[in-house]
Amino acid sequence: MKVNWKKNLFKGLCLTSVAFVFQACYGTPQDFGQDVLIEGRVVSKNSNLPAKGIKITIEDGPQYVYTDNEGNFGFYTMQRDNLKLTFEDIDSTENRQFIKKDTLLRITDEKVMVNIMLDEKE
C-alpha cells in the first residue's frame, strides 16, 4: 500500500484550519483573561422599585445594555483600571422618569457587582 503523504498533509491542514476558524467564531467571551464581567441592578431611590429600560453605556465605546424588567443588567468588557458608566432613562414614558447618572468604577477583579439608585425627575 502506497502512502500518499501529500494527501495526508492536506487533510491535516484542513482539519487544523477548521478548528482555528471554529475557535475564532465561537470562542468564549473571556479570551485570554482580558475581559471583566459587570453585573448589577438599577432601582428607584424613592420607591426602591426596579428601573426597567435604563440604558447603561460605557464611556469610551459603543457598547451598551438595557436593564430588564427586574432592573438587572450584565455585560463583558475589556479589563482596565477604571470604567465610567452612564445610566440614562431613554423610555421615560414606560415607567417613571429618572435623572441621568454617571458612575466611575474601579476594576479590581474579573467580576464587579454594581447597585445603582436613580433619582426620579419631579
C-alpha positions in Angstrom: 0.0 0.0 0.0 1.5 3.3 -1.1 1.2 6.2 1.4 0.3 9.5 -0.2 2.0 11.9 2.1 0.7 15.0 0.2 -2.9 13.9 0.7 -2.4 13.3 4.4 -0.7 16.6 4.8 -3.5 18.4 3.1 -6.1 16.6 5.3 -4.2 17.7 8.4 -4.0 21.3 7.3 -7.7 21.3 6.5 -8.6 19.9 9.9 -6.4 22.5 11.7 -7.9 25.3 9.7 -11.4 24.3 10.6 -10.6 24.1 14.3 -9.0 27.5 14.2 -12.0 29.1 12.4 -14.4 27.4 14.8 -12.5 28.8 17.8 -12.3 32.3 16.3 -16.1 32.4 15.6 -17.5 30.6 18.6 -14.8 31.1 21.3 -15.6 32.1 24.9 -16.2 35.8 25.7 -13.3 35.7 28.1 -10.4 35.2 25.7 -7.0 35.2 27.4 -8.5 36.5 30.7 -8.7 40.1 29.4 -12.4 40.7 30.0 -14.3 41.6 33.1 -18.0 40.9 33.9 -20.0 43.8 35.1 -23.3 42.9 36.6 -25.8 44.9 38.7 -29.2 46.2 39.4 -30.8 49.6 39.0 -33.6 50.8 41.3 -35.5 53.9 42.1 -34.0 55.9 45.0 -37.5 57.0 46.1 -39.5 53.8 45.9 -36.7 51.1 45.7 -38.6 49.5 42.8 -36.6 48.1 39.8 -35.9 50.6 37.0 -36.5 48.7 33.7 -35.4 50.0 30.3 -32.4 52.0 31.7 -29.6 52.3 29.1 -26.1 51.6 30.6 -23.3 52.9 28.3 -19.6 52.6 28.6 -17.8 55.9 28.2 -15.2 55.1 25.6 -17.0 52.7 23.4 -20.2 52.0 21.5 -21.1 49.2 24.0 -24.4 49.4 25.9 -27.1 47.3 27.5 -30.5 47.8 28.9 -31.9 46.8 32.3 -34.5 44.0 32.2 -38.0 44.1 34.0 -36.3 43.5 37.3 -33.7 46.2 36.8 -30.9 43.8 36.3 -28.1 44.1 33.7 -24.8 42.4 32.8 -22.1 42.5 30.2 -18.5 41.7 29.5 -16.0 44.5 28.7 -12.2 44.8 28.3 -10.1 44.8 31.5 -9.0 48.3 32.6 -8.3 50.1 35.9 -11.3 52.5 35.8 -14.6 52.3 33.9 -17.1 55.1 33.6 -20.7 54.0 33.2 -23.7 56.2 32.3 -27.2 55.3 33.4 -29.8 57.0 31.3 -33.6 56.7 31.1 -34.5 56.7 27.5 -38.0 55.3 27.7 -39.4 57.6 30.3 -43.0 57.0 29.1 -42.9 53.3 30.0 -42.0 53.8 33.7 -41.0 56.6 35.9 -38.6 59.3 34.7 -35.1 59.1 36.1 -32.3 61.6 36.2 -29.2 60.6 34.2 -26.3 59.4 36.4 -22.6 58.8 35.7 -20.6 56.3 37.8 -16.8 55.7 37.9 -15.9 52.1 38.8 -12.5 50.9 39.9 -12.0 47.4 38.5 -10.1 45.1 40.9 -11.5 41.7 40.0 -12.8 39.7 37.0 -16.4 40.2 38.2 -17.8 43.5 39.5 -21.3 44.0 41.1 -22.9 47.4 40.8 -26.1 48.5 42.5 -27.3 51.9 41.4 -30.1 54.0 42.8 -31.5 56.6 40.4 -33.3 59.8 41.5 -36.7 60.4 39.9 -37.4 63.6 37.9 -40.0 65.8 39.5 
